[in-house]
Structures are given as C-alpha cells and as structure tokens.
C-alpha cells in the first residue's frame, strides 16, 4: 500500500514558513505605523494598516490553494507557487 501525502499537514507547514517571514514584516510595519502616527500622516497610517492586513491574510492563499499533485516534490512545488513574493519577498525555501 503506497504512503499517502497529508496535504493539510503540508499546507500547515507552508503557512508556518509564511508566518515566520510575516511576523518580521509586521514588526517593521508597526514601526512605520508609529512613525506615521507621530508625524500625523493619516495617508501613510492607512496604507500601513492595509499592508499589515494583507500580511495577515497571506496564509489564506495557502488555505485556498487547490493542491492536485500526488508526489511530495509536486506538492512542494505547488505550495511554493502560492508564496506572494510581492508581499513577502523572495521565498527563503527556494
């Protein structure tokens, strides 16, 4: 009997990689937000709030990804494609 791939577990592992990067970026955005607040820059504050929400939502991309692969390599490749480089930067797993 072949060993199956637990896609849900693979997704959770990938989300943890996203969270590790995201948490660092959220800390940087916190500093940006505080500086914008201190300067009274409401436009910048609003932009940072939107960026922070996008970072929080980054793991939802993994949840909604339809993984159709049947091998570990293919599942890994499909999950790597979910990484949003514009939001999170270069995927450290590549």
N, CA, C and O atoms as a GROMACS GRO file, in nm:
protein
  376
    1UNK      N    1   0.085  -0.118   0.000
    1UNK     CA    2   0.000   0.000   0.000
    1UNK      C    3   0.089   0.124   0.000
    1UNK      O    4   0.177   0.137   0.086
    2UNK      N    5   0.068   0.216  -0.095
    2UNK     CA    6   0.152   0.336  -0.102
    2UNK      C    7   0.124   0.430   0.015
    2UNK      O    8   0.014   0.434   0.071
    3UNK      N    9   0.228   0.505   0.048
    3UNK     CA   10   0.214   0.604   0.155
    3UNK      C   11   0.149   0.728   0.097
    3UNK      O   12   0.191   0.777  -0.008
    4UNK      N   13   0.046   0.778   0.163
    4UNK     CA   14  -0.024   0.896   0.116
    4UNK      C   15   0.045   1.023   0.161
    4UNK      O   16   0.127   1.023   0.253
    5UNK      N   17   0.010   1.132   0.096
    5UNK     CA   18   0.063   1.263   0.131
    5UNK      C   19  -0.046   1.339   0.206
    5UNK      O   20  -0.158   1.353   0.156
    6UNK      N   21  -0.014   1.387   0.322
    6UNK     CA   22  -0.109   1.464   0.401
    6UNK      C   23  -0.100   1.610   0.354
    6UNK      O   24  -0.017   1.687   0.404
    7UNK      N   25  -0.185   1.645   0.260
    7UNK     CA   26  -0.182   1.780   0.201
    7UNK      C   27  -0.212   1.885   0.306
    7UNK      O   28  -0.154   1.994   0.304
    8UNK      N   29  -0.303   1.855   0.397
    8UNK     CA   30  -0.334   1.953   0.502
    8UNK      C   31  -0.213   1.981   0.590
    8UNK      O   32  -0.190   2.095   0.629
    9UNK      N   33  -0.138   1.878   0.621
    9UNK     CA   34  -0.016   1.896   0.701
    9UNK      C   35   0.087   1.977   0.622
    9UNK      O   36   0.153   2.065   0.677
   10UNK      N   37   0.100   1.946   0.493
   10UNK     CA   38   0.193   2.021   0.407
   10UNK      C   39   0.154   2.168   0.401
   10UNK      O   40   0.241   2.256   0.405
   11UNK      N   41   0.025   2.195   0.392
   11UNK     CA   42  -0.022   2.334   0.390
   11UNK      C   43   0.011   2.403   0.522
   11UNK      O   44   0.052   2.519   0.523
   12UNK      N   45  -0.008   2.333   0.632
   12UNK     CA   46   0.020   2.391   0.764
   12UNK      C   47   0.169   2.424   0.778
   12UNK      O   48   0.204   2.530   0.831
   13UNK      N   49   0.254   2.336   0.732
   13UNK     CA   50   0.398   2.361   0.735
   13UNK      C   51   0.432   2.484   0.652
   13UNK      O   52   0.512   2.568   0.693
   14UNK      N   53   0.371   2.494   0.534
   14UNK     CA   54   0.398   2.608   0.446
   14UNK      C   55   0.348   2.738   0.511
   14UNK      O   56   0.414   2.841   0.503
   15UNK      N   57   0.232   2.732   0.574
   15UNK     CA   58   0.180   2.850   0.643
   15UNK      C   59   0.273   2.893   0.756
   15UNK      O   60   0.288   3.012   0.782
   16UNK      N   61   0.336   2.798   0.822
   16UNK     CA   62   0.431   2.832   0.928
   16UNK      C   63   0.553   2.904   0.872
   16UNK      O   64   0.608   2.993   0.936
   17UNK      N   65   0.596   2.866   0.752
   17UNK     CA   66   0.706   2.938   0.686
   17UNK      C   67   0.663   3.081   0.653
   17UNK      O   68   0.740   3.175   0.670
   18UNK      N   69   0.541   3.096   0.606
   18UNK     CA   70   0.488   3.230   0.576
   18UNK      C   71   0.481   3.312   0.705
   18UNK      O   72   0.519   3.429   0.707
   19UNK      N   73   0.431   3.252   0.811
   19UNK     CA   74   0.419   3.323   0.938
   19UNK      C   75   0.553   3.373   0.990
   19UNK      O   76   0.562   3.483   1.044
   20UNK      N   77   0.656   3.293   0.972
   20UNK     CA   78   0.789   3.333   1.020
   20UNK      C   79   0.836   3.460   0.949
   20UNK      O   80   0.889   3.551   1.013
   21UNK      N   81   0.816   3.466   0.819
   21UNK     CA   82   0.854   3.585   0.743
   21UNK      C   83   0.758   3.700   0.774
   21UNK      O   84   0.800   3.814   0.795
   22UNK      N   85   0.631   3.668   0.777
   22UNK     CA   86   0.528   3.769   0.801
   22UNK      C   87   0.547   3.838   0.935
   22UNK      O   88   0.530   3.960   0.944
   23UNK      N   89   0.580   3.764   1.038
   23UNK     CA   90   0.594   3.824   1.171
   23UNK      C   91   0.704   3.930   1.174
   23UNK      O   92   0.689   4.035   1.236
   24UNK      N   93   0.814   3.902   1.106
   24UNK     CA   94   0.922   4.002   1.097
   24UNK      C   95   0.873   4.126   1.022
   24UNK      O   96   0.900   4.238   1.064
   25UNK      N   97   0.801   4.104   0.912
   25UNK     CA   98   0.750   4.217   0.834
   25UNK      C   99   0.646   4.297   0.912
   25UNK      O  100   0.641   4.419   0.900
   26UNK      N  101   0.564   4.230   0.990
   26UNK     CA  102   0.465   4.301   1.071
   26UNK      C  103   0.533   4.391   1.174
   26UNK      O  104   0.486   4.501   1.201
   27UNK      N  105   0.642   4.345   1.232
   27UNK     CA  106   0.716   4.429   1.328
   27UNK      C  107   0.769   4.554   1.259
   27UNK      O  108   0.765   4.663   1.316
   28UNK      N  109   0.820   4.538   1.137
   28UNK     CA  110   0.869   4.654   1.062
   28UNK      C  111   0.754   4.749   1.030
   28UNK      O  112   0.771   4.871   1.037
   29UNK      N  113   0.638   4.694   0.997
   29UNK     CA  114   0.521   4.779   0.968
   29UNK      C  115   0.472   4.850   1.093
   29UNK      O  116   0.422   4.962   1.084
   30UNK      N  117   0.486   4.788   1.209
   30UNK     CA  118   0.448   4.854   1.335
   30UNK      C  119   0.529   4.982   1.354
   30UNK      O  120   0.475   5.085   1.394
   31UNK      N  121   0.659   4.973   1.325
   31UNK     CA  122   0.745   5.090   1.337
   31UNK      C  123   0.702   5.197   1.237
   31UNK      O  124   0.692   5.315   1.272
   32UNK      N  125   0.675   5.157   1.113
   32UNK     CA  126   0.629   5.253   1.012
   32UNK      C  127   0.500   5.321   1.056
   32UNK      O  128   0.484   5.442   1.039
   33UNK      N  129   0.409   5.242   1.113
   33UNK     CA  130   0.280   5.297   1.155
   33UNK      C  131   0.299   5.399   1.267
   33UNK      O  132   0.239   5.507   1.264
   34UNK      N  133   0.381   5.366   1.364
   34UNK     CA  134   0.404   5.458   1.476
   34UNK      C  135   0.467   5.587   1.426
   34UNK      O  136   0.428   5.696   1.469
   35UNK      N  137   0.564   5.576   1.337
   35UNK     CA  138   0.626   5.697   1.282
   35UNK      C  139   0.525   5.782   1.205
   35UNK      O  140   0.527   5.904   1.214
   36UNK      N  141   0.438   5.717   1.129
   36UNK     CA  142   0.336   5.790   1.055
   36UNK      C  143   0.240   5.860   1.152
   36UNK      O  144   0.199   5.973   1.128
   37UNK      N  145   0.203   5.791   1.259
   37UNK     CA  146   0.115   5.850   1.360
   37UNK      C  147   0.180   5.971   1.426
   37UNK      O  148   0.117   6.074   1.446
   38UNK      N  149   0.308   5.956   1.460
   38UNK     CA  150   0.380   6.066   1.522
   38UNK      C  151   0.389   6.187   1.431
   38UNK      O  152   0.385   6.301   1.476
   39UNK      N  153   0.400   6.161   1.301
   39UNK     CA  154   0.411   6.269   1.204
   39UNK      C  155   0.273   6.323   1.162
   39UNK      O  156   0.263   6.422   1.090
   40UNK      N  157   0.168   6.258   1.209
   40UNK     CA  158   0.033   6.300   1.172
   40UNK      C  159  -0.002   6.268   1.028
   40UNK      O  160  -0.092   6.330   0.970
   41UNK      N  161   0.066   6.171   0.969
   41UNK     CA  162   0.044   6.132   0.829
   41UNK      C  163  -0.064   6.024   0.823
   41UNK      O  164  -0.035   5.905   0.831
   42UNK      N  165  -0.189   6.069   0.808
   42UNK     CA  166  -0.300   5.975   0.808
   42UNK      C  167  -0.302   5.885   0.683
   42UNK      O  168  -0.345   5.770   0.690
   43UNK      N  169  -0.255   5.938   0.570
   43UNK     CA  170  -0.250   5.856   0.448
   43UNK      C  171  -0.152   5.741   0.465
   43UNK      O  172  -0.182   5.627   0.429
   44UNK      N  173  -0.035   5.771   0.520
   44UNK     CA  174   0.066   5.667   0.542
   44UNK      C  175   0.015   5.566   0.645
   44UNK      O  176   0.035   5.446   0.630
   45UNK      N  177  -0.050   5.616   0.749
   45UNK     CA  178  -0.104   5.527   0.852
   45UNK      C  179  -0.204   5.430   0.792
   45UNK      O  180  -0.201   5.310   0.821
   46UNK      N  181  -0.292   5.481   0.708
   46UNK     CA  182  -0.393   5.396   0.644
   46UNK      C  183  -0.328   5.295   0.550
   46UNK      O  184  -0.372   5.180   0.543
   47UNK      N  185  -0.225   5.337   0.479
   47UNK     CA  186  -0.155   5.247   0.387
   47UNK      C  187  -0.088   5.134   0.465
   47UNK      O  188  -0.090   5.018   0.422
   48UNK      N  189  -0.028   5.167   0.577
   48UNK     CA  190   0.040   5.065   0.658
   48UNK      C  191  -0.062   4.967   0.716
   48UNK      O  192  -0.037   4.847   0.722
   49UNK      N  193  -0.177   5.019   0.759
   49UNK     CA  194  -0.283   4.932   0.811
   49UNK      C  195  -0.325   4.832   0.702
   49UNK      O  196  -0.344   4.714   0.731
   50UNK      N  197  -0.340   4.879   0.580
   50UNK     CA  198  -0.379   4.790   0.470
   50UNK      C  199  -0.269   4.687   0.441
   50UNK      O  200  -0.299   4.570   0.414
   51UNK      N  201  -0.144   4.730   0.447
   51UNK     CA  202  -0.032   4.638   0.424
   51UNK      C  203  -0.026   4.531   0.534
   51UNK      O  204   0.000   4.414   0.506
   52UNK      N  205  -0.050   4.572   0.657
   52UNK     CA  206  -0.049   4.477   0.767
   52UNK      C  207  -0.161   4.374   0.752
   52UNK      O  208  -0.143   4.256   0.782
   53UNK      N  209  -0.277   4.419   0.706
   53UNK     CA  210  -0.389   4.326   0.686
   53UNK      C  211  -0.357   4.228   0.574
   53UNK      O  212  -0.390   4.109   0.583
   54UNK      N  213  -0.294   4.275   0.468
   54UNK     CA  214  -0.254   4.186   0.360
   54UNK      C  215  -0.155   4.081   0.411
   54UNK      O  216  -0.163   3.964   0.371
   55UNK      N  217  -0.064   4.120   0.497
   55UNK     CA  218   0.030   4.024   0.556
   55UNK      C  219  -0.044   3.921   0.642
   55UNK      O  220  -0.012   3.802   0.638
   56UNK      N  221  -0.142   3.967   0.718
   56UNK     CA  222  -0.219   3.873   0.800
   56UNK      C  223  -0.297   3.774   0.713
   56UNK      O  224  -0.317   3.659   0.752
   57UNK      N  225  -0.340   3.819   0.596
   57UNK     CA  226  -0.420   3.735   0.506
   57UNK      C  227  -0.334   3.643   0.419
   57UNK      O  228  -0.388   3.561   0.344
   58UNK      N  229  -0.202   3.655   0.427
   58UNK     CA  230  -0.114   3.577   0.339
   58UNK      C  231  -0.134   3.427   0.353
   58UNK      O  232  -0.123   3.354   0.254
   59UNK      N  233  -0.164   3.380   0.472
   59UNK     CA  234  -0.184   3.236   0.490
   59UNK      C  235  -0.314   3.187   0.428
   59UNK      O  236  -0.330   3.068   0.401
   60UNK      N  237  -0.407   3.277   0.404
   60UNK     CA  238  -0.534   3.237   0.340
   60UNK      C  239  -0.511   3.189   0.197
   60UNK      O  240  -0.588   3.109   0.145
   61UNK      N  241  -0.405   3.239   0.134
   61UNK     CA  242  -0.372   3.193   0.000
   61UNK      C  243  -0.340   3.044   0.000
   61UNK      O  244  -0.373   2.972  -0.094
   62UNK      N  245  -0.274   3.000   0.105
   62UNK     CA  246  -0.242   2.858   0.116
   62UNK      C  247  -0.369   2.777   0.138
   62UNK      O  248  -0.388   2.672   0.078
   63UNK      N  249  -0.457   2.827   0.225
   63UNK     CA  250  -0.582   2.757   0.252
   63UNK      C  251  -0.665   2.738   0.125
   63UNK      O  252  -0.728   2.634   0.105
   64UNK      N  253  -0.665   2.840   0.040
   64UNK     CA  254  -0.748   2.834  -0.080
   64UNK      C  255  -0.679   2.766  -0.198
   64UNK      O  256  -0.741   2.742  -0.301
   65UNK      N  257  -0.551   2.733  -0.182
   65UNK     CA  258  -0.478   2.667  -0.290
   65UNK      C  259  -0.532   2.526  -0.312
   65UNK      O  260  -0.549   2.450  -0.217
   66UNK      N  261  -0.557   2.494  -0.436
   66UNK     CA  262  -0.603   2.360  -0.470
   66UNK      C  263  -0.481   2.278  -0.510
   66UNK      O  264  -0.423   2.297  -0.617
   67UNK      N  265  -0.443   2.188  -0.424
   67UNK     CA  266  -0.327   2.105  -0.448
   67UNK      C  267  -0.374   1.977  -0.517
   67UNK      O  268  -0.450   1.898  -0.460
   68UNK      N  269  -0.327   1.957  -0.638
   68UNK     CA  270  -0.369   1.841  -0.717
   68UNK      C  271  -0.257   1.739  -0.733
   68UNK      O  272  -0.279   1.631  -0.788
   69UNK      N  273  -0.140   1.771  -0.685
   69UNK     CA  274  -0.023   1.685  -0.702
   69UNK      C  275  -0.037   1.558  -0.617
   69UNK      O  276  -0.114   1.552  -0.522
   70UNK      N  277   0.041   1.458  -0.656
   70UNK     CA  278   0.037   1.331  -0.584
   70UNK      C  279   0.173   1.289  -0.528
   70UNK      O  280   0.182   1.191  -0.454
   71UNK      N  281   0.277   1.363  -0.562
   71UNK     CA  282   0.410   1.331  -0.507
   71UNK      C  283   0.454   1.444  -0.415
   71UNK      O  284   0.404   1.556  -0.423
   72UNK      N  285   0.548   1.414  -0.328
   72UNK     CA  286   0.598   1.514  -0.235
   72UNK      C  287   0.658   1.632  -0.311
   72UNK      O  288   0.633   1.747  -0.277
   73UNK      N  289   0.738   1.604  -0.413
   73UNK     CA  290   0.800   1.711  -0.492
   73UNK      C  291   0.696   1.801  -0.558
   73UNK      O  292   0.708   1.923  -0.556
   74UNK      N  293   0.593   1.739  -0.614
   74UNK     CA  294   0.490   1.817  -0.684
   74UNK      C  295   0.409   1.900  -0.585
   74UNK      O  296   0.377   2.016  -0.614
   75UNK      N  297   0.376   1.844  -0.470
   75UNK     CA  298   0.302   1.918  -0.368
   75UNK      C  299   0.385   2.037  -0.322
   75UNK      O  300   0.334   2.148  -0.308
   76UNK      N  301   0.513   2.013  -0.297
   76UNK     CA  302   0.603   2.120  -0.255
   76UNK      C  303   0.610   2.230  -0.360
   76UNK      O  304   0.606   2.348  -0.327
   77UNK      N  305   0.620   2.191  -0.485
   77UNK     CA  306   0.626   2.289  -0.594
   77UNK      C  307   0.498   2.371  -0.600
   77UNK      O  308   0.503   2.493  -0.613
   78UNK      N  309   0.383   2.305  -0.589
   78UNK     CA  310   0.256   2.379  -0.593
   78UNK      C  311   0.244   2.474  -0.474
   78UNK      O  312   0.192   2.585  -0.489
   79UNK      N  313   0.290   2.434  -0.358
   79UNK     CA  314   0.283   2.523  -0.242
   79UNK      C  315   0.378   2.641  -0.258
   79UNK      O  316   0.345   2.753  -0.219
   80UNK      N  317   0.495   2.617  -0.314
   80UNK     CA  318   0.590   2.727  -0.335
   80UNK      C  319   0.531   2.831  -0.429
   80UNK      O  320   0.563   2.950  -0.417
   81UNK      N  321   0.446   2.789  -0.522
   81UNK     CA  322   0.384   2.882  -0.616
   81UNK      C  323   0.285   2.976  -0.547
   81UNK      O  324   0.251   3.081  -0.600
   82UNK      N  325   0.239   2.938  -0.429
   82UNK     CA  326   0.142   3.019  -0.355
   82UNK      C  327   0.210   3.136  -0.285
   82UNK      O  328   0.143   3.232  -0.246
   83UNK      N  329   0.342   3.129  -0.269
   83UNK     CA  330   0.417   3.234  -0.200
   83UNK      C  331   0.404   3.365  -0.276
   83UNK      O  332   0.436   3.370  -0.394
   84UNK      N  333   0.357   3.470  -0.211
   84UNK     CA  334   0.339   3.601  -0.272
   84UNK      C  335   0.468   3.682  -0.254
   84UNK      O  336   0.489   3.746  -0.151
   85UNK      N  337   0.553   3.680  -0.357
   85UNK     CA  338   0.682   3.748  -0.347
   85UNK      C  339   0.666   3.899  -0.337
   85UNK      O  340   0.749   3.966  -0.275
   86UNK      N  341   0.564   3.953  -0.396
   86UNK     CA  342   0.541   4.098  -0.388
   86UNK      C  343   0.514   4.140  -0.244
   86UNK      O  344   0.555   4.248  -0.200
   87UNK      N  345   0.444   4.056  -0.172
   87UNK     CA  346   0.406   4.086  -0.033
   87UNK      C  347   0.514   4.040   0.066
   87UNK      O  348   0.550   4.114   0.157
   88UNK      N  349   0.565   3.918   0.047
   88UNK     CA  350   0.655   3.856   0.144
   88UNK      C  351   0.802   3.860   0.107
   88UNK      O  352   0.888   3.828   0.189
   89UNK      N  353   0.830   3.899  -0.014
   89UNK     CA  354   0.969   3.897  -0.061
   89UNK      C  355   1.004   3.760  -0.117
   89UNK      O  356   0.917   3.674  -0.136
   90UNK      N  357   1.129   3.740  -0.143
   90UNK     CA  358   1.176   3.615  -0.201
   90UNK      C  359   1.151   3.499  -0.106
   90UNK      O  360   1.175   3.509   0.015
   91UNK      N  361   1.103   3.391  -0.160
   91UNK     CA  362   1.076   3.272  -0.080
   91UNK      C  363   1.209   3.214  -0.032
   91UNK      O  364   1.293   3.175  -0.114
   92UNK      N  365   1.230   3.206   0.099
   92UNK     CA  366   1.357   3.154   0.151
   92UNK      C  367   1.373   3.004   0.128
   92UNK      O  368   1.482   2.950   0.147
   93UNK      N  369   1.267   2.937   0.087
   93UNK     CA  370   1.271   2.793   0.067
   93UNK      C  371   1.315   2.754  -0.074
   93UNK      O  372   1.329   2.635  -0.104
   94UNK      N  373   1.337   2.852  -0.158
   94UNK     CA  374   1.377   2.819  -0.296
   94UNK      C  375   1.526   2.798  -0.307
   94UNK      O  376   1.577   2.770  -0.416
   0.00000   0.00000   0.00000
